[in-house]
Amino acid sequence: MRIEIKNLSKKYGSKHALNNIVLEIHQGMFGLLGPNGAGKTTLMRILTTLIKKSDGSITVNDIDITEKSKIRSLVGYLPQDFSIYPSMSVYEAMDYLAILSGIKDRKFRHSRISELLKCVNLDKHMKVKFKALSGGMKRRLGIAQALLHDPKILIVDEPTAGLDPEERIRFRNLLCDFAIDRIVILSTHIVEDIEFTCENLAILKDGSVLYQGKVSDLLKKAEGSIWSTTVDRNELETIRKKHTIISTVSEGENIKVRILSDCKPTENSICLKPSVEDAYMKLVKEV
């Protein structure tokens, strides 16, 4: 499987939501990272044929994005705000969406739905109404419905926002399992989700691509620029004026500070191994 995006642009009036995007995406987990308003959701909606591009080209396995029916047969989509009729049970919702997906054979629908609900650990909740599900359960149901027609590409938009840590880990593991024989595009502003799941990623800001490549290569860009030091609370504002502070942790009267700086910020600073969040911050600050 391969997605090729060349010189893609999307305009709303005079505003560019996407500007000359060039990306190539292959099988496995692919992260799409960026702040709110970076253009991630717009790109996802174009890839799922929900909205039209303004300029450029997109092909999925050499199928042009304008061939909607062929593209939709290949793509499963979990939008940021997945919802269904609140009074429907889990099984009823899946059956309804399966019919809309063109799965007409009742016996096959039942088999497929049972298989997918078991896969996302909702098989014991078939009779529970959608409105009674937790946030994590709703996201898992969203993944199940996106896989009803066995797509080769799964696109998920901000899937872990608002989930508790345990549910977020479970959800990330679920996506990694699905990515074994599919393209899974994970669009998020939560850096940790990318760090623990994706080998390759692209970073968007203001509708443009800042970086595309391996996560490991992104980390190399921040080597020698991440520092840790412990300072008195009164010194914190002085450091903040000179350097970018990534995080702070209180330690009694002192504060442990993680700093982004190309040079040693204080005499007692220790150079640290960068995380994806560190590398992301460095890249965004340089633009």
N, C-alpha and C positions, 0 to 999 in steps of 0.2 A: 504494500500500500504506500502511496505517495501523494502528498498535496503540494502543488507548486503555485505560489502566489507571486505575481510579477507586476510591479508598479501599480499596486492597488490603491485607489483613492476613493473616499466617500465624502461628498459635500452636502451640507444642509444650508442652502442659501449661499452665503459667502464664506461660511465657516467650514474648515476641513476637519472632519472627525477622524479620518485616516488620510495620511499623506505619503504617497509613493512607497507603500509597503512591499518589501521583497522578502519572502520566507520560503523555506522548503522543509516539509515535515514528513518524517518516516515513521514506521511501526514502532510502538512503544509509548511511554509516557512523555508528553511534550508540555512544558510549562509555559504559560503566557502570563507574565508578571508586569505589574505596573500600578500606579496610584489610581484612585477613582477618577474617572474622566479621561483616562489615557487612550481609550478607543477599543478596549478589549471586547466589551459586549457588542459593539458595532461590528467588529471583525467576526465574532461568533455568529451573529445574526446573518451576515453575508454568507458565511460558509454553510449555513443551514438553509439558505435560499429564502429566508424570511424577509429580507430587504435586498434591494438591488445595489450593486456597486455603481460608482460614477465613472471610474476609469480603471484601466488595467485589466489583468486576466487572472483567472483561477481555474486550475484543472485538478481533478481528483482521479488518479489513475487514467490520465489522458482524456477524461470526460469533462467537457466545459461546464462551468458553474451555471450557465444559462439553461442547461438541460435538467430542469427541476425534478422531474419524476425519477430520473436515473440517479441524481445526486441524493434525493431523499430516501431512496432505497438503500443507500450506502451509509447514511448518517443517522445516528441517534443523538438526541439533544436533551440535556437537563438544564433548563433556564435557571436564572438566579432565584426567581420566585415561582417555583413549581406549585401548582394548585389544581384541584379538581373539585367537583361538587362535594361540599362538606358532609352531606348526609349519605354519600355512597360508602359502602364498605370497601376494604382493600381489594377484595376479589372483584366486586362489581366495577370498581374503577379500572382495574386492569382489563377486565372483559370488555368494557366499553371502549377503552383506548385501543385494544387489540382489533376490535371491529373497525374502528376508524383507520387503523393501519392497513386494513385490507385482508385481515386474517378471518376468513369466512367459515372455515370448518370448525364446528363447535368442539368436537372431541380434541382436535389439535390445539385449539385455544386453551382448553382446560389443562392439557398436558404441559403446554408452554408456560402458562401462568404459574402452575404449581412448581415447575422447575425453577423459574426465575425468583419466585418468592422464597423458596428454600435457599437459593443462592445468596439472597440479600438478608436472610435470617428474619423473614416476615411470614413464614409459612404457618406459624402458630397464631397469627393475627389477621387471618383472612376475613373474619367477620367483624373486625373492629372498624368503626366509621372513621373516615379521613380526619374529621375534626377532632377526634380523640387521640390521634397519633402525636407522639413527641416530635420535636424538630428533626432529630436524627432519623426517626422512622419515616418521616415524610421525604427526607432526602434519599433514603434507601429505596422507598417506593418510586421516587423519581428516576433513579437509576434503572430499576426493574422495567418501568414503562419505556424507557429509552432503548432498552435491549429487546423489546418484543419482536421486532422484525429481524433480529440477529444482524445488526449493522456492523460494518467493518471499521467505522469511525465513530467514536463516542466523544461528544463535546459537552463539557460540564462547566458551567459559569458560576463562580464563587460558591462551590458546593459545601464548604465547611464553615462559612460565616455564621456565627451565632451558636455553633455546636460546643458542647463541653469537651474537655481534652480527651476523655476516653472515647467518645463518639467520633471525634475528629480522627483519632488514630485508626479506629475501626473502618472509617470511611476511606481513608487513604489506602489502607491495605486492600480494601475491596477494589478500588480503582486499579491498583497495581496488578491484581489478579486478572482483571479484564484486559489489561494492556499486553498480555503475553502474546496474543495473536491479533491485536487490533492497534489502530492509532487511537490514543486517548489524549485529548487536548484539555488540559486543566488550566482554566483561566481564573486568576485570583490576585488579590493584593496582599495575601498572607504569605510571607516569604517562607515560613517554616514548611508549608505544604509542598512547595517546590523543592526545597532542600532535601526532604525525606522521600521523595517519589520520582523525581525526574532526572534523567541523564542530560537532556537537552532542553534549552529554554530560549525564549525571546523576551526582551524587556521593552515595553512600550512607554512612551511619555508624550503627551500632547499630540497623539496620533501618528507618531514616528517611531521607527525601530531604533533603539539605542544600542542593542546588543542581540546577536543571535549566535548560539554555539553551545558548547558543552558547559555544564555547571562547573566542572573542574577547571576549565580555562578562565571562567569568570572569577573564580576564587584567586587565581594567580595574579589577577589585576590589582588585588587589594593587599597582596603580601608586602609586609614592611610598613603598612599604613594604619594598623590597628594596635592601640595601646591601652594598657590598664594602669591606673594609679589610684592611690587612696589619698584624699585631701580633706582638710578641714572644711566644714560647711561654708565658712566665710570666703574660701578660695574658689568655690564653685562658679560664681558669676564671672570672675576674672578669666577662668579657663573657658567658659562658655563664649565669651567675647572673642577669644583667639582661635578656638577650634570647634569642630562639630562634635557634640556629645551624642553618642549612640544610646547609652543607657547609664542609669545610676542606681546604686543599691546602698541603702543606709546601713552603716555599721557603727551604732552608738553615736558618738559625737562626730564621727567622720563619714565620708561618703566614698564608696568605691565607684570609680568612673571609667567607662569604656569610651575611648576617644578615637576619632578619625583624624589622622594628621600624617602628612608626608615626612615630617621630621619629629624627633623625640620631643613631646610636649612639655615634660617636666623631668627633672633630674632622676626621680625615682620611678619613672614610667617603665613598664615591661612590655615588650613587643609580643603580640598574640597572633595565633593562627586565625585567619579571618573566617567568618561564617558567610553564608550566602547573603544574609541581611547586611553585613558589613560591606561586602562587595557591591551590593545593590545601592547602598547609600553613597558609596564612593563614586559610582558611575553616574548617579543622578545629580550629585553635587558638582561634578565636572562639566555638566552640560549648561 
